[in-house]
Amino acid sequence: MMTVDFDPVLISLGPVQVRWYGLMYMVGFLVGGQLLAKLAKENIFSPGKKLVDSMIMHLIIGMLLGARLAYVFIYNWDYYQNHLGELFYVWQGGLSFHGAITGMTIACIVFARKNKVSPLEITDACVVAGTQGIFFGRMGNFINGELYGRV
């Protein structure tokens, strides 16, 4: 039997911690952004290379808001209704995958309307670039010891 026991904290600098999970999400967005830039360079992603960074920022904001709000309101409202000051304490954990997907979908629609691009083209690009984000996110889950299986 193999046991995996990683420390979820990569680096601690006083009260500030860099966690593997957050680093994996950052790597996923960076790799996905590079892939979108390559698609734009090859004229496959019509909004162009200059809008890739804007799209990534939309997706990051949508992911964080959606993931946190779904976690708070679906999974733990009994706690947070009495601790409203902690609603956005993401460093204490608590993100929801389906909330992230919902938030990113809304971010895609907002980005598409703002830039007068087909929302379907934007979501197609997200599917291609987003697979890297999902891979690195699952690696963060693995390091956190959140992926369980049978012995």
C-alpha positions in Angstrom: 0.0 0.0 0.0 1.3 3.4 -0.9 0.8 6.3 1.5 1.0 9.9 0.3 1.7 12.5 2.9 2.6 15.9 1.4 2.7 19.1 3.5 0.0 21.3 1.8 2.1 24.4 2.6 5.0 24.9 0.1 6.5 28.0 1.9 5.7 29.9 5.1 6.9 33.5 5.5 5.6 34.4 8.9 1.8 34.5 8.7 1.8 34.3 4.9 1.7 30.8 3.4 2.1 29.7 -0.2 0.1 26.5 -0.6 0.5 23.8 -3.2 -3.2 24.0 -4.0 -3.1 27.7 -4.9 0.2 27.3 -6.8 -1.4 24.5 -8.9 -4.3 26.7 -9.8 -1.9 29.5 -10.7 0.1 27.1 -12.9 -3.1 25.9 -14.6 -4.2 29.5 -15.4 -0.7 30.3 -16.7 -0.5 27.2 -18.9 -4.1 27.7 -20.1 -3.3 31.4 -20.9 -0.2 30.4 -22.9 -2.3 27.9 -24.9 -4.9 30.6 -25.6 -2.2 33.0 -26.7 -0.9 30.3 -29.1 -4.5 29.7 -30.5 -4.8 33.5 -31.0 -1.4 33.7 -32.7 -2.6 31.0 -35.1 -5.9 32.9 -35.7 -7.9 30.1 -34.1 -9.0 32.3 -31.2 -10.6 35.3 -32.9 -10.6 37.8 -30.0 -6.8 37.9 -30.5 -3.7 37.8 -28.4 -4.3 41.2 -26.8 -7.5 40.0 -25.1 -6.1 36.7 -23.7 -5.0 38.4 -20.4 -8.4 40.1 -20.0 -10.1 36.8 -20.5 -7.9 35.0 -18.0 -8.6 37.8 -15.4 -12.4 37.4 -16.1 -12.0 33.6 -15.5 -10.0 33.9 -12.4 -12.5 36.3 -10.8 -15.4 34.2 -11.9 -13.7 31.0 -10.6 -12.9 32.5 -7.2 -16.3 34.1 -6.7 -18.3 31.1 -7.9 -16.3 28.6 -6.0 -16.4 30.4 -2.8 -20.1 31.5 -2.9 -21.2 28.0 -3.8 -19.2 26.6 -0.9 -20.6 29.1 1.5 -24.2 29.0 0.5 -24.6 25.3 -0.5 -22.3 23.5 1.9 -21.7 25.7 5.0 -24.4 28.4 5.3 -25.2 27.3 8.9 -21.7 28.4 9.9 -21.3 31.5 7.7 -24.7 33.1 8.5 -23.3 33.7 11.9 -19.8 34.6 10.7 -20.3 36.9 7.8 -16.9 38.5 8.3 -15.4 35.2 7.2 -17.2 34.9 3.9 -14.1 35.5 1.8 -11.5 33.8 4.0 -10.4 31.4 1.2 -7.1 30.8 2.9 -9.1 28.8 5.5 -10.3 26.5 2.7 -13.7 26.0 1.2 -14.1 26.1 -2.6 -16.6 24.3 -4.7 -15.8 22.8 -8.1 -19.3 23.2 -9.5 -19.4 26.8 -8.2 -16.1 27.5 -10.0 -17.5 26.1 -13.3 -20.7 28.2 -12.9 -18.6 31.4 -12.1 -16.3 30.8 -15.0 -19.3 30.2 -17.4 -20.8 33.6 -16.3 -17.3 35.2 -16.7 -17.2 33.8 -20.3 -20.6 35.3 -21.1 -19.6 38.6 -19.6 -16.3 38.6 -21.5 -18.0 37.7 -24.8 -20.6 40.4 -24.5 -18.1 43.0 -23.5 -15.9 42.2 -26.5 -18.7 41.4 -28.9 -17.6 37.8 -29.5 -19.7 34.7 -29.7 -20.1 33.2 -26.2 -19.8 29.7 -27.8 -16.4 30.6 -29.3 -15.2 31.7 -25.8 -16.5 28.6 -24.1 -14.9 26.4 -26.8 -11.6 28.1 -26.1 -12.1 27.6 -22.3 -12.7 23.9 -22.9 -9.4 23.6 -24.8 -7.4 25.7 -22.3 -9.3 24.6 -19.2 -8.2 21.0 -19.3 -4.8 22.1 -18.1 -6.4 24.0 -15.2 -8.4 20.9 -14.2 -5.3 18.7 -14.3 -3.3 21.1 -12.1 -6.2 21.6 -9.8 -6.5 17.9 -9.3 -2.8 17.7 -8.6 -3.4 20.3 -5.9 -6.2 18.1 -4.5 -3.9 15.1 -4.5 -1.2 17.1 -2.6 -3.8 18.2 -0.1 -4.8 14.6 0.5 -8.3 15.2 -0.8 -8.4 12.4 -3.5 -9.2 9.2 -1.8 -9.4 5.7 -3.2 -9.6 2.2 -1.9 -6.6 0.3 -0.4 
